[in-house]
Amino acid sequence: MSLDELEVPRSEPFDVGSDFAEALRPVNWNLLTADEAYAEWHDLDTWVKWLRKTFGLPPSILPPFWHRHDELIWELSALHLHWRASYDSEAPPSAPCAWHRDFAEARSRLREWVSLCGTRLDRDRPTRRTAWPGEPPTTAEPERVIADRDADFELFVLDDIARRRPRRVG
């Protein structure tokens, strides 16, 4: 039997395209234009899906509605950038080991974020926020069932893009 005849389970390949040709830079989600955000959302979502499948991450670490929680967005975005830098062809040979070490730490943080924000496999609610003295009281929003994760992601991105576009007057 040859190697070509063996059926070895493999993770799906992650196509990084021409991203490595661009200089890596941190993503500050607060400062992105609408066009930049659209590209970043889809790049991050593609990578997060790859990460989940490749490492078999459960929803207690990487929930389907991560995009609805700022704490998860920032954590995953930083991890994505670290991964890109670690697997760049110009990175030192030990860089992937550093990424895996940091990934182990990030999984602990992700697990904590997920337990605090309350997102689940098939439903989500906004992260609860505590009002500080002098602020108006916050109200807990109920969970809502989300049947189609990809459709929810696309609607979320479109809403985010609309908020980032300059408002036209008159």
Secondary structure per residue as TSV (DSSP state, phi and psi in degrees):
chain	resnum	aa	ss	phi	psi
A	1	M	-	360.0	134.7
A	2	S	-	-93.8	166.9
A	3	L	G	-61.5	-33.5
A	4	D	G	-65.1	-25.7
A	5	E	G	-86.1	-16.0
A	6	L	-	-73.0	138.2
A	7	E	-	-101.9	93.0
A	8	V	-	-99.7	123.6
A	9	P	-	-66.3	134.5
A	10	R	-	-133.6	154.3
A	11	S	-	-74.0	157.2
A	12	E	-	-66.2	139.3
A	13	P	-	-67.1	146.8
A	14	F	-	-105.5	114.8
A	15	D	-	-85.4	110.7
A	16	V	-	-86.7	-4.8
A	17	G	T	55.5	-138.5
A	18	S	T	-97.8	13.0
A	19	D	G	-56.0	-34.9
A	20	F	G	-69.4	-18.3
A	21	A	G	-70.1	-24.3
A	22	E	S	-85.9	147.5
A	23	A	-	-67.1	135.0
A	24	L	-	-73.0	141.3
A	25	R	-	-149.7	148.3
A	26	P	-	-62.3	149.3
A	27	V	-	-99.6	114.4
A	28	N	-	-98.7	99.7
A	29	W	T	-59.6	-23.7
A	30	N	T	-73.5	-21.0
A	31	L	T	-110.5	-0.9
A	32	L	-	-70.7	142.3
A	33	T	-	-74.9	171.8
A	34	A	H	-59.2	-46.0
A	35	D	H	-66.4	-41.0
A	36	E	H	-63.7	-43.1
A	37	A	H	-63.4	-42.2
A	38	Y	H	-56.8	-47.7
A	39	A	H	-66.1	-43.0
A	40	E	H	-65.6	-42.2
A	41	W	H	-57.4	-47.5
A	42	H	H	-72.2	-34.8
A	43	D	H	-64.2	-46.7
A	44	L	H	-65.3	-42.1
A	45	D	H	-62.2	-42.3
A	46	T	H	-60.6	-44.4
A	47	W	H	-67.9	-41.6
A	48	V	H	-62.6	-40.8
A	49	K	H	-62.7	-42.6
A	50	W	H	-61.7	-45.2
A	51	L	H	-59.6	-47.0
A	52	R	H	-59.5	-47.2
A	53	K	H	-71.0	-42.8
A	54	T	H	-64.0	-41.0
A	55	F	H	-103.2	4.6
A	56	G	T	57.9	43.8
A	57	L	-	-77.7	129.1
A	58	P	-	-77.9	165.2
A	59	P	T	-63.1	-17.1
A	60	S	T	-72.1	-15.3
A	61	I	T	-110.5	-42.3
A	62	L	S	-136.0	89.8
A	63	P	-	-78.5	155.7
A	64	P	T	-63.5	-25.4
A	65	F	T	-104.5	33.5
A	66	W	G	-54.3	-33.1
A	67	H	G	-64.8	-15.0
A	68	R	G	-91.7	6.1
A	69	H	-	-132.6	113.0
A	70	D	H	-53.1	-42.1
A	71	E	H	-61.5	-34.2
A	72	L	H	-78.4	-36.8
A	73	I	H	-60.0	-49.3
A	74	W	H	-65.1	-42.1
A	75	E	H	-64.2	-48.5
A	76	L	H	-68.3	-36.0
A	77	S	H	-63.3	-43.2
A	78	A	H	-65.3	-41.3
A	79	L	H	-64.8	-38.4
A	80	H	H	-63.5	-46.9
A	81	L	H	-61.4	-42.0
A	82	H	H	-61.8	-42.6
A	83	W	H	-62.0	-46.2
A	84	R	H	-59.6	-43.8
A	85	A	H	-67.8	-37.6
A	86	S	H	-70.3	-30.5
A	87	Y	T	-104.1	11.1
A	88	D	S	-67.8	146.0
A	89	S	T	-63.2	-20.2
A	90	E	T	-91.4	-4.0
A	91	A	S	-72.9	152.9
A	92	P	-	-65.1	153.5
A	93	P	T	-58.5	-24.5
A	94	S	T	-86.7	-5.5
A	95	A	H	-57.7	-42.3
A	96	P	H	-60.7	-34.0
A	97	C	H	-64.1	-40.3
A	98	A	H	-63.7	-40.2
A	99	W	H	-62.4	-43.8
A	100	H	H	-64.7	-36.9
A	101	R	H	-63.3	-46.8
A	102	D	H	-69.1	-31.4
A	103	F	H	-63.5	-38.7
A	104	A	H	-61.4	-43.3
A	105	E	H	-65.6	-40.8
A	106	A	H	-63.8	-36.0
A	107	R	H	-61.1	-38.4
A	108	S	H	-64.0	-43.7
A	109	R	H	-65.3	-42.6
A	110	L	H	-60.0	-43.4
A	111	R	H	-58.9	-41.7
A	112	E	H	-67.0	-44.9
A	113	W	H	-58.7	-44.3
A	114	V	H	-63.5	-41.9
A	115	S	H	-66.5	-32.2
A	116	L	H	-77.0	-37.8
A	117	C	H	-83.0	-23.7
A	118	G	-	84.5	11.8
A	119	T	-	-74.3	149.8
A	120	R	-	-132.7	-177.6
A	121	L	S	-59.9	-44.3
A	122	D	S	-120.7	7.1
A	123	R	E	-149.9	162.2
A	124	D	E	-150.5	153.9
A	125	R	-	-142.2	152.3
A	126	P	-	-61.2	149.5
A	127	T	-	-58.9	132.5
A	128	R	-	-73.8	136.9
A	129	R	-	-121.7	140.0
A	130	T	-	-95.0	130.3
A	131	A	-	-76.2	135.5
A	132	W	-	-85.3	161.3
A	133	P	T	-53.6	132.4
A	134	G	T	94.0	-12.9
A	135	E	S	-93.5	154.4
A	136	P	-	-64.8	146.5
A	137	P	-	-63.1	148.2
A	138	T	-	-95.1	153.6
A	139	T	-	-115.9	138.1
A	140	A	-	-73.9	128.1
A	141	E	-	-90.8	144.3
A	142	P	-	-73.9	160.0
A	143	E	-	-68.5	151.6
A	144	R	E	-133.3	140.7
A	145	V	E	-76.6	136.2
A	146	I	-	-123.8	112.6
A	147	A	S	-82.7	-27.6
A	148	D	-	-128.2	101.7
A	149	R	H	-61.5	-45.5
A	150	D	H	-65.1	-39.8
A	151	A	H	-64.9	-40.6
A	152	D	H	-63.0	-41.0
A	153	F	H	-61.2	-46.9
A	154	E	H	-62.5	-41.6
A	155	L	H	-64.7	-40.6
A	156	F	H	-59.7	-46.7
A	157	V	H	-63.8	-44.5
A	158	L	H	-60.3	-40.0
A	159	D	H	-63.9	-43.0
A	160	D	H	-63.2	-42.8
A	161	I	H	-63.3	-43.1
A	162	A	H	-61.4	-39.1
A	163	R	H	-66.2	-29.4
A	164	R	H	-84.3	-19.8
A	165	R	S	-71.7	140.8
A	166	P	-	-62.9	140.7
A	167	R	-	-78.6	135.2
A	168	R	-	-91.9	134.2
A	169	V	-	-101.5	135.1
A	170	G	-	56.1	360.0
